[in-house]
């Protein structure tokens, strides 16, 4: 039985490797990022979404490491090809998954899962878990980057948010923008709710944004760590995947993409 399982697993790896290669070469290939992300989220997350009560502190990742690593690899490819509204739809789930990674390894106690404002250290000590945590941080950064760099869609989102209190006289000319905005507004509200309801996520985002603010572009060959940045924060930032949206860009990672 073990030999059969091993052969099936080997064949599966070959198929997925071939699929990844074909997808990477075809930049016009869109990936179902939301569906991929749902593979990483626990069942309780969907139940809480339906009841509109989000408690990330009680969620535990149940997906196996193989599924997590593969899903993160496809998400890294897919986010770079997603529209700003699609990226906004990913943010609530990514923040929930980030919270799960931060809380991983903490002991459960009767009546509740974890103590408030406590995080585990497995994403720091374990190399594979650290890689997943770093990948998730970069996925969040990319989503925020693509949302903030699209002023037309941001304007459409604002118009959709204001439409509940004011009548729009001419909506036909902006039909496409309004349609995408309607799908983006709920996800942005969910993102705000996820951050406000979970101080662990807010603290993690503050740390990531601080590293981005402190980072100073240098040559790709430089190994100098900018003032104020920790070694772990610096390594997490520079080793992130480069954007696939750069025209003619051949950068291998985040550091090369933003090299001076």
Secondary structure, DSSP 8 states (H G I E B T S, - for coil): -HHHHHHHHHHHHHHHHHHHHHHHH-TT----HHHHHHTTS-HHHHHHHHHT---GGG----S-HHHHHHHHHHHHHHHTTS-HHHHHHHHHHHHHHHHHHHHTT---BTTBSS-TT---SHHHH-HHHHHHHHHHHHHHHHHHHHHHT-HHHHHHHHHHHHTTTS--S--GGGHHHHHHHHHHHHHHHHHHHHHHH-HHHHHHHHHHHHHHHH-----TT-----TT--HHHHHHHHTSB--S-STT---SBHHHHT--
